[in-house]
């Protein structure tokens, strides 16, 4: 999980989500610590977008190092 408040924003309209729609597990890779790759498991929250004018109904958490729909870190 992440404490970064930007992770809850709708990627289309920028509205801060207030209601969770469950969780989705992802395993980002391409991380290296001390020459070894640790096993990272991220239980991302799925958020509902309540903005009526927004076409997107839900999205998952994302942060700049792990963009949406990507498994490789930047």
C-alpha positions as a Markdown table, in Angstrom:
| # | Residue | x | y | z |
|---|---|---|---|---|
| 1 | Unk | 0.0 | 0.0 | 0.0 |
| 2 | Unk | 1.1 | 3.6 | -0.4 |
| 3 | Unk | 0.6 | 6.7 | 1.7 |
| 4 | Unk | 1.1 | 8.9 | -1.4 |
| 5 | Unk | -2.2 | 10.8 | -1.8 |
| 6 | Unk | -1.6 | 11.3 | -5.5 |
| 7 | Unk | -2.2 | 7.5 | -5.9 |
| 8 | Unk | -5.9 | 8.0 | -5.2 |
| 9 | Unk | -6.5 | 10.6 | -7.9 |
| 10 | Unk | -8.4 | 9.7 | -11.1 |
| 11 | Unk | -5.9 | 9.7 | -14.0 |
| 12 | Unk | -8.5 | 11.3 | -16.3 |
| 13 | Unk | -10.1 | 14.1 | -14.2 |
| 14 | Unk | -7.8 | 14.4 | -11.2 |
| 15 | Unk | -10.6 | 14.0 | -8.7 |
| 16 | Unk | -9.5 | 12.5 | -5.4 |
| 17 | Unk | -11.3 | 9.1 | -4.9 |
| 18 | Unk | -13.2 | 8.5 | -1.7 |
| 19 | Unk | -14.5 | 5.0 | -2.2 |
| 20 | Unk | -12.5 | 1.8 | -2.6 |
| 21 | Unk | -13.5 | -0.9 | -5.1 |
| 22 | Unk | -11.2 | -3.6 | -3.6 |
| 23 | Unk | -7.6 | -4.6 | -4.2 |
| 24 | Unk | -5.5 | -5.9 | -7.0 |
| 25 | Unk | -2.1 | -7.6 | -6.5 |
| 26 | Unk | 0.8 | -6.7 | -8.7 |
| 27 | Unk | 4.5 | -7.6 | -8.6 |
| 28 | Unk | 6.7 | -4.7 | -9.8 |
| 29 | Unk | 10.2 | -5.8 | -11.0 |
| 30 | Unk | 13.4 | -4.3 | -12.2 |
| 31 | Unk | 14.3 | -3.3 | -8.6 |
| 32 | Unk | 17.9 | -4.0 | -7.5 |
| 33 | Unk | 19.1 | -3.8 | -3.9 |
| 34 | Unk | 22.7 | -4.7 | -3.3 |
| 35 | Unk | 23.0 | -6.5 | -6.6 |
| 36 | Unk | 20.0 | -8.7 | -5.9 |
| 37 | Unk | 16.3 | -8.4 | -6.9 |
| 38 | Unk | 14.0 | -8.5 | -3.9 |
| 39 | Unk | 10.5 | -9.9 | -4.3 |
| 40 | Unk | 8.1 | -7.0 | -4.1 |
| 41 | Unk | 4.3 | -7.5 | -3.9 |
| 42 | Unk | 2.0 | -4.5 | -4.0 |
| 43 | Unk | -1.7 | -4.9 | -3.0 |
| 44 | Unk | -2.9 | -1.9 | -5.0 |
| 45 | Unk | -6.3 | -0.4 | -4.1 |
| 46 | Unk | -8.9 | 0.1 | -6.9 |
| 47 | Unk | -10.7 | 3.4 | -6.6 |
| 48 | Unk | -14.1 | 4.5 | -7.9 |
| 49 | Unk | -14.3 | 7.9 | -9.6 |
| 50 | Unk | -17.4 | 9.7 | -8.4 |
| 51 | Unk | -17.1 | 12.6 | -10.8 |
| 52 | Unk | -20.2 | 12.5 | -13.0 |
| 53 | Unk | -18.6 | 14.2 | -16.0 |
| 54 | Unk | -15.7 | 11.7 | -16.0 |
| 55 | Unk | -15.9 | 8.7 | -18.3 |
| 56 | Unk | -13.5 | 6.6 | -16.2 |
| 57 | Unk | -15.4 | 4.7 | -13.5 |
| 58 | Unk | -12.4 | 3.2 | -11.7 |
| 59 | Unk | -8.6 | 3.1 | -11.6 |
| 60 | Unk | -5.9 | 1.4 | -9.5 |
| 61 | Unk | -3.3 | 3.2 | -7.4 |
| 62 | Unk | -0.2 | 4.3 | -9.2 |
| 63 | Unk | 2.9 | 6.3 | -8.2 |
| 64 | Unk | 5.5 | 7.8 | -10.5 |
| 65 | Unk | 8.1 | 5.0 | -10.0 |
| 66 | Unk | 5.4 | 2.4 | -11.0 |
| 67 | Unk | 3.1 | 3.9 | -13.7 |
| 68 | Unk | -0.3 | 2.4 | -14.4 |
| 69 | Unk | -0.4 | -0.9 | -16.4 |
| 70 | Unk | 3.4 | -1.2 | -16.0 |
| 71 | Unk | 5.4 | -3.8 | -14.1 |
| 72 | Unk | 8.8 | -2.3 | -14.6 |
| 73 | Unk | 9.9 | 0.5 | -12.3 |
| 74 | Unk | 11.4 | 3.7 | -13.6 |
